[in-house]
Amino acid sequence: MPDGLAAILAGAVPRVCPAAVAMIAVDGDVAATAATGELVRYTGADGALAAERPPVRHDSIFDLASVSKLFTTVVLLSLAEEGRLALDEPAAALVPGLDARITPRRLLTHTAGLPPGRRIDRELPDATAAERMAAMWRTPPAHPAGGPYLYSDVGMIMAGGLAELAGGAPLDVLVRERVTGVLGLADTGYGPRDPARVAATECKAGRPGAGCVRGEVHDETSWALGGVTGHAGVFATAADLLAFGETLRRGGGPVLRPESVAELTRDQGATGAPFRHGLGVRLGDPAVVGPLTGAYGHSGFTGTSLVVDPVRRLTVVLLTNAVHPVRGRDGIRELRHAVAAEALRLAG
């Protein structure tokens, strides 16, 4: 394997993130892979070093954060293929009382007019996950439905809820039955996960357990809703996420039809964003794809990303825990760009 990718990760760990795993596939073959750092480096938000710092491995598991949205999108599109929902049908058909202008397509393109987030754990500290989800459905719009683009975790939470209603099963079951089980992604799914293989994320006061979050979803809203949500909560290894990306690059089989992937990657005409938007994916987002200008994908708040470049036959995965022990580190964008540049070099 070329040593360029390993050098890139070594230059970023532990300054940008305590642990990182990256994989690059060219035309379906793994061209480079590297793993650097420690799964747990710190004991608390003060940055004190842990006495035991297990090394990261190529098969270590990371909290994908918003990369989870891609799994939700694939589930929704598979349900649409079966006629269980329609992308342009009012979501009120499944959720009576919901604004009739909210549709699955608008949820997946962040044009439903819903606010970016809602800290339902703080609003309803003593409520159950089901009670909190009922309140999420009643979230008032922040802008008119139909645009402009406004990135919304609330909208993707609703998208996951619609999938459950249309699919007749919890979202984690739908993801397993329609995506990960079909593709044989044994290390991908919602938490909790075996902490021994999982990279630690943020140290959060008020969360159960000692030390930093590990094996439980990092996202506060997802955690408050039970950890299985449309916007966050999926964990995976780099190899599994690479296989998922390769499935999309090759046209979707056996989880989606080629025409569904074509619609997923088509510019949906969302205005007001610094990039073009497909269904659940960003097209040419400079923050994520770097020099792979024709690529699509998504990033995650924990420091993860999946990038697919059909023209150059590339799939690029970067998994990190840049929020360990606290959020706000600099350099993750530059690391994503460096990994993308290495993929571009390998593609020739």
PEBEL-V226737 format. One record per residue. N is the residue number from 0. RES is the residue in one small letter. PHI is phi in degrees with one decimal (NA if undefined). OMEGA is omega in radians with two decimals (* if undefined). Layout:
# PEBEL-V226737
{{N;RES;PHI;OMEGA} {N;RES;PHI;OMEGA}}
This chain:
# PEBEL-V226737
{{0;m;NA;3.06} {1;p;-61.2;-3.09} {2;d;-94.9;-3.11} {3;g;-63.4;-3.12} {4;l;-66.7;3.11} {5;a;-61.7;3.14} {6;a;-67.0;3.12} {7;i;-62.9;-3.14} {8;l;-66.7;-3.14} {9;a;-61.8;3.12} {10;g;-75.2;-3.11} {11;a;-106.1;-3.09} {12;v;-104.4;0.07} {13;p;-97.1;-3.05} {14;r;-63.7;-3.10} {15;v;-87.4;-3.11} {16;c;-156.4;3.13} {17;p;-71.0;-3.12} {18;a;-144.7;3.11} {19;a;-152.2;2.99} {20;v;-130.8;3.12} {21;a;-133.4;3.07} {22;m;-141.2;3.12} {23;i;-129.2;3.05} {24;a;-112.4;3.07} {25;v;-117.1;3.14} {26;d;54.0;3.05} {27;g;91.1;3.14} {28;d;-106.8;3.11} {29;v;-68.8;-3.11} {30;a;-96.9;3.13} {31;a;-160.0;3.04} {32;t;-150.4;-3.13} {33;a;-153.4;3.10} {34;a;-140.7;-3.05} {35;t;-142.9;2.99} {36;g;111.1;-3.03} {37;e;-128.5;-3.12} {38;l;-65.0;3.06} {39;v;-132.1;3.13} {40;r;-111.9;-3.00} {41;y;-122.2;3.13} {42;t;-96.0;-3.11} {43;g;-161.9;-3.08} {44;a;-66.8;3.14} {45;d;-78.5;3.09} {46;g;84.7;3.10} {47;a;-66.2;-3.09} {48;l;-73.4;3.11} {49;a;-74.0;3.12} {50;a;-68.3;3.09} {51;e;-113.9;-3.09} {52;r;-126.7;-3.08} {53;p;-63.3;-3.12} {54;p;-71.6;3.03} {55;v;-70.9;3.10} {56;r;-122.2;3.12} {57;h;-62.3;-3.13} {58;d;-101.6;3.06} {59;s;-68.5;-3.05} {60;i;-107.5;-3.11} {61;f;-125.4;3.00} {62;d;-73.7;-3.05} {63;l;-76.5;-3.09} {64;a;53.5;-3.00} {65;s;-71.6;2.99} {66;v;-62.6;3.04} {67;s;-55.6;-3.11} {68;k;-57.9;-3.14} {69;l;-69.5;3.10} {70;f;-69.1;3.07} {71;t;-60.1;-3.13} {72;t;-61.5;-3.13} {73;v;-63.0;3.10} {74;v;-61.8;3.14} {75;l;-61.6;3.14} {76;l;-67.1;3.10} {77;s;-67.3;3.07} {78;l;-67.6;3.10} {79;a;-65.9;3.09} {80;e;-58.9;-3.12} {81;e;-87.0;-3.14} {82;g;77.4;-3.14} {83;r;-80.0;2.98} {84;l;-155.5;3.10} {85;a;-121.2;-3.04} {86;l;-61.9;-3.09} {87;d;-108.1;3.07} {88;e;-83.3;3.09} {89;p;-55.2;3.10} {90;a;-62.0;3.11} {91;a;-62.0;3.07} {92;a;-63.5;3.10} {93;l;-103.9;-3.13} {94;v;-126.7;-3.12} {95;p;-55.7;3.14} {96;g;97.4;3.11} {97;l;-71.3;3.09} {98;d;-51.3;-3.05} {99;a;-64.9;-3.14} {100;r;-82.0;3.13} {101;i;-82.2;3.12} {102;t;-126.5;3.06} {103;p;-56.1;3.14} {104;r;-61.3;-3.13} {105;r;-67.7;3.06} {106;l;-66.1;-3.10} {107;l;-75.7;3.10} {108;t;-105.6;3.14} {109;h;57.4;3.10} {110;t;-123.0;3.14} {111;a;-86.5;3.11} {112;g;80.7;-3.10} {113;l;-86.0;-3.10} {114;p;-69.1;-3.11} {115;p;-58.4;-3.09} {116;g;-153.9;3.09} {117;r;-154.5;-3.14} {118;r;-81.1;-3.07} {119;i;-67.0;3.09} {120;d;-67.1;3.10} {121;r;-80.1;3.13} {122;e;-67.9;-3.08} {123;l;-128.2;-3.01} {124;p;-65.2;-3.08} {125;d;-106.6;-3.07} {126;a;-84.6;3.02} {127;t;-80.2;3.10} {128;a;-60.3;3.14} {129;a;-65.9;3.11} {130;e;-66.0;3.11} {131;r;-67.7;3.12} {132;m;-65.5;3.09} {133;a;-60.1;3.10} {134;a;-70.5;3.11} {135;m;-62.2;3.12} {136;w;-61.0;-3.10} {137;r;-92.9;-3.12} {138;t;-61.2;3.13} {139;p;-71.5;3.13} {140;p;-65.8;3.09} {141;a;-102.0;-3.13} {142;h;-145.3;3.10} {143;p;-62.5;3.06} {144;a;-65.8;-3.13} {145;g;106.7;3.09} {146;g;132.3;0.09} {147;p;-77.0;3.12} {148;y;-58.0;3.02} {149;l;-145.2;-3.09} {150;y;-54.3;-2.99} {151;s;-140.2;2.96} {152;d;-64.1;3.11} {153;v;-57.7;-3.14} {154;g;-63.1;-3.14} {155;m;-74.1;3.00} {156;i;-63.1;3.08} {157;m;-64.0;3.11} {158;a;-60.4;3.08} {159;g;-64.0;3.08} {160;g;-64.2;3.08} {161;l;-63.5;3.11} {162;a;-60.1;3.13} {163;e;-63.4;-3.12} {164;l;-67.5;-3.13} {165;a;-73.8;-3.08} {166;g;-89.4;3.09} {167;g;68.8;-3.13} {168;a;-158.0;3.05} {169;p;-60.1;-3.06} {170;l;-61.9;3.14} {171;d;-63.8;3.08} {172;v;-69.1;3.12} {173;l;-63.0;3.10} {174;v;-62.8;3.14} {175;r;-68.5;-3.06} {176;e;-74.1;-3.01} {177;r;-104.8;-3.08} {178;v;-129.8;-2.96} {179;t;-66.7;3.12} {180;g;-66.7;3.14} {181;v;-64.6;-3.07} {182;l;-90.6;-3.14} {183;g;72.2;-3.12} {184;l;-90.8;-3.00} {185;a;-67.8;-3.09} {186;d;-100.0;-3.13} {187;t;-115.1;3.09} {188;g;164.0;3.12} {189;y;-72.6;3.12} {190;g;-80.6;-0.01} {191;p;-71.7;3.13} {192;r;-115.8;3.09} {193;d;-60.1;-3.04} {194;p;-62.7;-3.10} {195;a;-62.7;-3.12} {196;r;-104.6;-2.96} {197;v;-102.5;3.05} {198;a;-73.4;3.11} {199;a;-67.2;3.07} {200;t;-114.3;-2.95} {201;e;-84.1;2.99} {202;c;-87.3;-3.01} {203;k;-121.8;3.05} {204;a;-64.5;3.11} {205;g;94.1;3.08} {206;r;-86.5;-3.12} {207;p;-61.1;3.07} {208;g;91.6;3.14} {209;a;-87.4;3.06} {210;g;74.0;-3.08} {211;c;-85.1;3.12} {212;v;-63.4;-3.13} {213;r;-152.1;3.13} {214;g;90.4;3.05} {215;e;-112.1;-3.10} {216;v;-60.1;3.13} {217;h;-75.2;-3.04} {218;d;-59.2;-3.04} {219;e;-65.5;-3.11} {220;t;-69.6;3.09} {221;s;-61.1;3.12} {222;w;-59.5;-3.13} {223;a;-68.0;-3.14} {224;l;-96.9;3.09} {225;g;103.4;3.06} {226;g;87.9;3.12} {227;v;-119.9;-3.05} {228;t;-139.6;-3.09} {229;g;-73.8;-3.05} {230;h;-103.4;-3.06} {231;a;-164.0;3.03} {232;g;119.5;-3.12} {233;v;-83.9;3.03} {234;f;-114.0;3.14} {235;a;-162.5;2.93} {236;t;-90.3;3.11} {237;a;-64.4;-3.12} {238;a;-64.2;3.12} {239;d;-64.8;-3.13} {240;l;-66.3;3.06} {241;l;-62.2;3.13} {242;a;-63.8;3.08} {243;f;-62.6;3.11} {244;g;-62.3;3.11} {245;e;-64.1;3.08} {246;t;-60.7;3.10} {247;l;-66.8;-3.11} {248;r;-61.2;-3.08} {249;r;-87.3;3.06} {250;g;112.2;2.99} {251;g;101.4;-3.10} {252;g;-66.6;0.12} {253;p;-99.1;-3.08} {254;v;-97.7;3.12} {255;l;-140.1;3.02} {256;r;-77.8;3.11} {257;p;-56.0;-3.14} {258;e;-67.8;3.08} {259;s;-70.5;3.09} {260;v;-66.4;3.08} {261;a;-61.2;3.10} {262;e;-71.4;3.10} {263;l;-59.1;-3.06} {264;t;-98.2;3.11} {265;r;-83.3;3.05} {266;d;-62.3;-3.07} {267;q;-87.9;3.04} {268;g;79.3;3.08} {269;a;-67.1;-3.13} {270;t;-99.6;3.04} {271;g;92.8;3.11} {272;a;-108.7;3.11} {273;p;-79.3;3.12} {274;f;-156.9;3.05} {275;r;-86.0;-3.06} {276;h;-126.2;2.99} {277;g;-94.8;3.05} {278;l;-93.2;3.13} {279;g;77.3;-3.12} {280;v;-124.3;3.05} {281;r;-95.0;-3.12} {282;l;-103.7;3.09} {283;g;65.4;3.10} {284;d;-67.5;-3.05} {285;p;-60.6;-3.13} {286;a;-68.7;-3.05} {287;v;-104.4;-2.98} {288;v;-90.4;-3.14} {289;g;57.2;-3.10} {290;p;-76.1;3.12} {291;l;-85.8;-2.91} {292;t;-63.3;3.14} {293;g;-93.4;-3.04} {294;a;-90.4;3.04} {295;y;-131.4;3.12} {296;g;162.6;-3.12} {297;h;-159.1;3.06} {298;s;-115.3;3.10} {299;g;-129.1;-3.04} {300;f;-61.2;-3.14} {301;t;-70.8;-3.14} {302;g;111.8;-3.10} {303;t;-114.2;3.03} {304;s;-164.7;3.01} {305;l;-129.4;-3.13} {306;v;-128.8;3.13} {307;v;-123.7;3.13} {308;d;-120.6;-3.08} {309;p;-62.6;-3.08} {310;v;-66.5;-3.14} {311;r;-88.8;3.10} {312;r;60.3;-3.07} {313;l;-114.5;2.88} {314;t;-132.0;-3.01} {315;v;-128.7;3.14} {316;v;-120.6;3.00} {317;l;-132.1;3.09} {318;l;-118.3;3.07} {319;t;-140.4;3.02} {320;n;-122.8;-3.05} {321;a;-66.0;3.11} {322;v;-93.9;3.14} {323;h;-95.3;0.05} {324;p;-90.6;3.12} {325;v;-140.5;3.11} {326;r;-76.2;3.04} {327;g;102.3;3.09} {328;r;-66.1;3.04} {329;d;-93.9;2.93} {330;g;106.8;-3.09} {331;i;-68.3;3.10} {332;r;-62.2;3.14} {333;e;-63.8;3.10} {334;l;-65.9;3.08} {335;r;-58.0;-3.13} {336;h;-64.5;-3.13} {337;a;-66.0;3.11} {338;v;-66.7;3.09} {339;a;-63.6;3.12} {340;a;-65.1;3.08} {341;e;-65.9;3.07} {342;a;-63.5;3.13} {343;l;-62.6;3.11} {344;r;-64.1;-3.11} {345;l;-67.8;3.13} {346;a;-71.7;3.11} {347;g;76.2;*}}
